[in-house]
Amino acid sequence: MREVELKGILPHPDAAIAALEAAGATLLFRGRLEDRRYDTPERSLALRDLVLRLRIYRTADRVEGHLDWKGPTQYVDGYKVREEETTTLGDPAALAVMLEQLGYVVTREIDREIVQYRVAGAVVRVERYPRLDVLAEVEGEPAAIEAAIRVLGVPRAAFTTGRLPDFVREFEARTGERAALCDRELAGDYRYATADA
């Protein structure tokens, strides 16, 4: 499957969420999203710009896991594009053990609270990290992405093909404060490289 996306800072996230709801957006998920990126100890996947990710959606009464593979990043007509395959999991903790037993290591943790909607044919995810700007990721075909950005009420120029490390660098340069992409970092444990986000 082809993933096409843009990401941008939401200076007024509550207003953007209200705009989505006023436009009749369908709520897909509200809760915690945890990503664990895996690689070999030698980083053989990262060297080829490949991603192996265990993603966990959590609410007070539900846990749903996904295993994702992403191919190398391409930039096509101003959009970030990757091939992506995903499958749902009944027991994400068991899969984490299997990956570790196979020799994979966690190279990055990313934790955030999200609200995810479908609107204008695109998926919009509003992401609140432990310490970073609130971001919106908009995914779909280009025309749907553009329509969803208009619904958000944020200038189109605010959305880029930037990766999460780009937003971290911008936040840290602007605020002088170190970003935290996971609970571990918020507690002061910066064992993971920003570049692996």
N, C-alpha and C positions, 0 to 999 in steps of 0.2 A: 504494500500500500504506500502511496506517496503522501508524505506529510508536508504541507505548505503552511508557513506561519510567519507572523511578525510579533514583536514584543515591544511594549512601551510602558513608561511610568504613568501612573494614575495619580495626579496631584489631589484629586477629590474623589476618592474611591466610593464613598457612600452616594455621591451624586451620580457616578457612573452606574452603580448598581440600581439606583432608582430609575435611571433612564432605560436600562435594560428591561426592568420590570414593567415600566410604563409602555414600552414598545411590544409587550406581550412575549418576552423571552421565556423559554421553558427552562425551569431550574432542573439541572442534571445532578448536581451534587453540592452539598454544603458540609464541610468538615475538615479534617486534617488529612494532608497528603504528605506521605513520606517516600522519598526516593533513596535507594541504595544502589550506587553504581559499582559494578564489579569489573575486575580486570585480572590479568595474570600479574604476578609480582614484578615481571619485567615490563608491564604496561603495553603488551603487544597489541591490545585492541585500540588503545588511545593513539598509538603510533600510526594506526591506519584510519583514525577518525571514526572508529566504530564504538557503539555504546551497547553495553549489556546492563539492563536496569531492572531491579525489583522495585515495583511501585505498589504502595499500600494506601488504600483509601480507608479512613477510619471515621466512624461516628460513634455516638454513645452506645448504639446497639448493633453495629455492623462493622465487619472487617472484610475488605475485598482486595485481593492481590492481583497483580498483573506482572508478567514477565515480558519485557520489551527488548527488541534488538533494533538498533538504528544504524543505517549505512552512512557513508561519508557525506558531509555537508556540501551542498551545492547552492549557488546563488543564481536564481533565474528571474529575470525581469523585475528585480528589486525585492524578491521574496527569498526566504530561507527554505530550502527544500531538502528533504531526506527520504530515503526509502525506510519504511518502518514496518515491523511485524510485531504483533502483540497477542498474548493469550491470557485468559483469566486463570486464577489459581484458587483452589479451595483452601490451601494451607500455606500461606507465604512464609511462615516460620520454618516449615519443613523444607521448602525450596531453598531458603537461605543456608540451612545446614548442608544440603546437597551441593550447592555451589561451592561452599567452603571446603567440603570433603573432596571436591574435584580440583582444588588448588586455586580457585579464584579468591581474591581478596576485595574487601570494600575499599574503594579509592575515593569515595565521596558520599557524604550524607547530606541530604537537602530536606528540610522540614518546613512546612508552611500550612497556614489555614487558608482554605480556598472556598470560593463560590464559583460554580461552573454553570454556564447557561448555553443553550442553543438559540441563536437569533439570526435571522436573515440568511440561513443556510450555513452559518459558521458556528464554531464552538469558541466561547469567550470564557477564559478562566482568570478571575481576579485573585491574585496571590499576595498574602501577607506573611512575610518572612519574619524570623525572630528579630532581626535588625537590618533593615534595608528599606528602600522605597517600596510602596505598594506597586506591583506590576500587573499588567494585563497581557495575557498571551491570547492571540486571535489566530485560529486555525481553520482552514477550509480552502476552497478554491479562491483564486484572487478576487473575483467579483464579490463573493460572499464576505471575504475579509474586509474589503473596502466598505461594504454596506454595514457590517457590524461595527467598524470603527466610527462611522458616522453616527450610529445609535449611541455609542459611548459618550459622544459629545467632547472628545479630546481631539486636538488638532492632528491631522494625518501625519505631519512632520514629526510628531512625538513617537511614532512607531517605526522600528528599524529591524534589520536582520541581525542585530546584535545578540550575542550570547550572554548568558547570565554573568560570566566574569566581567564583561564590558559594563554592565549595570553596577556591579560591585565597585569597580575602579571609579566610575563616575560618582557614586554615592560617597566613597571615602575621600575623594578629592574635594568634593563640595562641602562635606560636613566635618572632615577631620576626624571622623569616628570610624572604627573598624566595623565592617559589616559582619553579620552573623547569619549564615545560611541554614544552620541547624541548631538544635537544642544544645548540643555539645559545645558549639562555638559560643553561644550565648553565656555558657558557664565558664568560658575562658580557655577551652581546649581546642586549639587550632591545629589539629594533627593533619588535616586535609589541605591540599593546595587549592587555591581559588581557581587556578587554571583547569582543574578537573571537574568544575561545576558545569 
